[in-house]
């Protein structure tokens, strides 16, 4: 059985650090859909439209009938472990520095035999469940896990390398004022985070979250104003070298579209916080976090942006706020590309209307802070890139994927379904 992950000792500066390398990332174009499914936590394989044969590895023509209509479909991830071996050396530096590494073959119930990573608790001949996860290069890989959950399952070194689990990591939440901050901090601590730093702007002003955060063990409230470059740089100088996960929940929100506002004041504030604030944080904290992605058990692992689901398709009732989130979403895609060479994961959490004063005019359902916190922690544990929190966010995602132009009309025509 997997042993519980011990809190890592202080780093010995006289010992060589693990090289921040990435696993092999060459993939065919056909296999990119496997990575796209992994980014959303789905197990999908190609299924031939003509003969219904499930394909693996990804290919351009069916292995049975040579048909070319191969649709990526969610299928059962269950199977049996046929054989396994332990790799103790490799020509690839990434695996050589992390050996031993368990590999094996799994016969899926849906047909194919898959070569994959093997969780330490799997038994040869036993039933297993495959997970589709993103590796450090951002590509989808498969790992076999026990069909029944085992104790400390997430502490397996190979599975942990394919996630951004908060356990033993130091995490920065950027906005103490946000109503979701106490729930986020508590959920991260419950998941095993070592320390939660919380940024607080305008510390001279009282707010209800301060007393709640002050009562939490292992939570430190520090000055941070994402609209002030010097403030961001100062905090990065203090804790940037030990921040493993950054969760940007800073948000400025006011209802209204372009014509309902008499000037650009609120729109400027929304861009300052929601877009430029993200850029300031990335410029200050990004380089240090990228340098620490191979730094042992408590390495830098993930950058999390909490965005409105309206970043995908604008709603005029919150038109300018939606536009600022669309800009932040686009910027996060750029960051994902810039961070990829280091292996630092970027996770976007798209949230529907939240339970706060600014969304009071909207009907339920609304996202509670505890629900958002659960989604963030679950996304980190599963190593996802895109998380959709709340029924409305998931509905917008589904309709956006089906037909973005139809969704635009539904949102801008004032459809009640939005």
N, C-alpha and C positions, 0 to 999 in steps of 0.2 A: 504494500500500500504506500501511496505517496506520503512522505514525511512533511509535517508542517514547515513552511518556509521560515527560516530563522531571520531575525532582524540582522542586516549586514553590519559587520564591524566597520569602524572608521577606515577609510582608505589609507593604505600604506604608500606614501609618496615615493618610497624607494623601490617599489615593485612596478613592473611594466603594466600599463593599462591595456585592456583589450582594445584591439584595433577597431575603429568605427567603420567596419566594412559591411557590405550588404550581401545577401545570398544571390545566387545567379538569377538574373531577371529576364533573360531572353525568352520570349513567348511568341507563338504564332498569332496572327490576327484573330484566328478562330477562337483562341483560348482566352481572349481578353474579356469575353462575357463571363467567364468563370470568376475573374477578379471583380467584375462589376457586381456579381451576385454576392461575393464574399464581403464587399463593402457594405451591403445591406443585411448581412447575416443569413443569407439564403443558401440552400444546397440545391443547385440546379445543374443538370447535365443536358446534353443535346439528345433530342428524341426525333427519330425520322418520321416525317409526316406520312410516308407511304407504307412502311412496314412496322412502325412503332418500336423499332429497336433502339434501346438506350445506348448511347455512344460514350466511350472513354478510351483514350484521351480525345480531346476536341479535334475535330477533323472537318474537311470540306465536303466529304462524300460519305454516305452511309456504308458501314463495314459489311452490311448484309445485302443490300439491293443497289448500292451505288447511287441512291437518290441524293439530291443536293438540297432538299428542303429539310434542314435540321433545326428544329425549333428548341431554344433553351427553355426547359420546363423544370419546375420544382418537382423532385422525385424523392422517394424514401431513401434516407441516408443509412439504413440498417444493413448489416451484413455480418460475415464471420471472418476472423483473422486466420488466413491460410498459413502464412509463414512470416518469420521476422528475423532480423539480424541487427547487430549493433555496429555502427560505423565508428571506428576508433581513430582513423586518420583519413584525410581527404586532400585532394589537390586544390580544393576551394578553401581559401583562407577563412571565410566565415564559419564553415563547419569545423575546420581544423582547430580553431580557437575555442569552439564550444563542444567538442567531443567529450564523452561518447554521445552518439545520436542514434536513436532507435528508428529503424525503417522496416517496412514489411509490405505484404500484399493482402488485400481484403477482397473477398468475393461478395459483391453487393447482391441483395435480394432481387434487385431489378435487372441483374444480368452481368454487367462488366466486372472484370477484375482490375482493381485499382492499386497502384503503388503509392504509398503514402507514409507520412510520419506516424509513429505509434506512441501513444501515451504509455507511461510507465506502468499503469495498472491493468493494461490489457493482457489477456492470457491467450496463448496460441490455441486456435480452435474455438475460442469463445465468441459470444455475440458482441458486436461493437456497433458504434454509431459514428459515422464520419461527420466531421465539422469542416466547413469551408471557411478558412481564415486568411487574412492578409498577412504576408510576411514583411520583413523589414524593407524589402524593395517595393512594397505596394502591390505585389502580385498574389493572386489566390493560390493557396496550397491546401492540401487535404491532410487532416490528422485524425486517426482513429482513436476514439475514447471508449471507456466502458459503457455498456448499454445502461447499466444501473450506476447512478452517481456514487462515487466513492468519497471518503473523507479527504478533505484538503485537495480535491481534484485539481483546482485551479493553480495549485502550487507546483505542479509538474513543470520542470524547467523548459521542456519543449513547448508545452501549451502556453506557459507564461511568455515565452519569446514571441508568440503569435497574438498577444493581447497587450493591453495597457492597464492591467489590473492595478487599482489604487493601493493595494497592500504594501506597506512599508515605504510608500512614496510621499514626497512633500509636494503639496498642491497649493497653487495660488488661485483664489477666487477674486476677481477684480473689483467687484462692487458690493460693499457692505450694505448700501442703501436698498438694493433690489430686494423685494419681498421674498424671493426664492432663496436668498443666501443662507439663512439659518438651516433650512431643510437640506440644502446642498452640502453644507459643512457637516451636518450630522450623518447624512448618508455616506459620505466619504470616510468619516471616522469609523462608522459601523463596518465599512468594507476593509478596514485595516490601515488607513492612511496614517503615516507617522506624524505629520504636522500639516495643518491647514492654515495658510496665510490668507488674510482677507484684506483687500485694499479698501480704504475709506477716504472719500473726498470730503472736503469741508468738515473736518472733524470737530470744529467748534459748534456745529449745529447738532442738536439732539435728534435722535431717531430711534424707533422702537427696537430695531435689530441689535443695537449696541449692547444692551443689557443681556439679551439672549446669547449673543456670541461671547460675552465676557464670562458667562457661566460654563462654557464648554472647555473641557480639558484639551490641551494640544491645539488650541486655536489662537493665533496671534493676529491682531488687527494692526495694520500698518498704513501710513499715509500713502494714498495713490489717487491721482486725478488723471484720468485717461485723456483729458483735453489739454493737459499741461505737459509738454515734452520733458521739461526738467524734472517734474515729479516722477514721470515714468522712468526716466534714466536713473534717477537717484535710487528708486526702489530696486531696479535691475542691478545696480551696483552693490546693493546690500544682499539680495537673495537670489539674483539671477543665476549664480553659480550652483545653487542647490535646489532649484525649482525643477521638479520632474514632470508635472502636469500643470498646465495653465488653463483655467476655465474662464473665458471672457463672457461675463453676464452683464457687463455695463450696457445700459440702455437708456435712451432718451425717447419718450413717446408722447405725442400729442395727436388727437384725432384731427381729421380734416385732409382735404385734397388741395389742389393748387388754387382753385377759384374761391374756396371758402376762407382762405387766409388773406389778410390784407397786405402782408409783406412776406419777406423770406426769413424772418428772425428764427422761428421755430425750426424751419427746414435747415437752417445753418447749424443750429444746435444738434439736430438729429444726425447730420453728416459729421459733425465734430466728434460726437460720442460713438455712434454706431459704425461709422466707416473709418474716419481718420484716427479714432481711438484704437481701433484694431491695428491700423498701420503703425502707430507709435509703439504699441506693445510688441508687435512683431520685430520692429527694428531694434528695440532695446533688449528683449528677452530671447528672440529667435536664435541669434548666433551662439549664445551660451548653451541653450538647450540642444541645439544641433551638435555641439561639440561633446555632449554627454550621453549620447544615445547608446553607447556601448559600455557605460560605466557601471557594470556589475548588476546586482539585483535591483538596486534603487536608481537605475538609469533614467534619464529623461525619456519620456515615452509618448506623450500626446499633447496636442494643442486643441482645445475645445472651444468652438464658437456657438453660442446660443442665439439662434436667429428666429425671426418670425417666419411662419409658413408662407406669409404673403410675399416673401422674397422670390417665390416661384412664379406667382401671378398676382399683380397688384389689385387691391380692393380700394376703390375711391374714398370710402369712408375713413380710411387711414392711408391715403395715397402717398403722402410725402414720407411717412414712416416706412411704408412698404418699399419705396424707392431707395431709402437709405439702407435697408436690409438687403435689397437686391444688389446694391453696390458692395456691401460687406460680403455677400455670398460670392460674388465674382472675385473679390480680393482673396477670399479663402481658397478659391481654386488656384489662384496664382501662388499662394503660400504653399499649397499642397505640392505643386511642382518644384518650388524652391527648396522645400524641406525634404523632398524625396531622396535626394542624394545622401542625406544623413540617416534616413530611416525614421525621422520624427513624423508621427502620424497626425493628420488633421481630421478632426471629427466635427461635423456640423450637426447640431441638434435643432431641428425645425419644430417650432412650437405653435400650436393654435392659440386662440385668445386665452389669456391668463386671467386668473381670478383676482383682479385689482380694480382700482377706481377708474382707470382709463378705458377699460373694457366693460364697465358697468352697463352701458346701454345695450350691449349685445346679449342675445339669449344664450342659455346653456346649450351644449356642454362647454365648460371651461377647464383649463388645466390648473390644477392645484400645485403649490410648491412641492409637496411630497411626491406627486406624480412625475414632475419634471426631474426631481432628484433621482428617483428610481430609474428613469430612462437614461440619464447621464451615466450613472454607475454601471448599469447593465451594458450600455454601449462601450464603455471602457473595458469591461471584463471580456466582452466578445470581440474587441478590437475592430469596431465598425468605423466606417467613414461617414455614413449618413444615418441619422436616427430621426424618426418622426414621432413626436410626442402629442398624444391627444387625438380624439376621433376626427376633429376638423382637419388637423395637419395630415393625417393619413388619407382622408378623403380628397384633399387638395392634391396630394402626391399621386393618388391613383388616377384622378381625372387629368392631371398634367401629363402623366405618362401615356394616357390613352390618346389625348388630343389637346395640345396646349392652346390651340386657337379656339376650340369650343369652350375650354375653361375660361379663357379671357373674356369671351362674351357672357358667360354665366356670371363672372365676377363683376363685370362692368355694367351689366344690365340689371344688377341688383337682385340676382337670384337668391331666394331664401335658403337654398341648399348650401350656400357658402357660409 
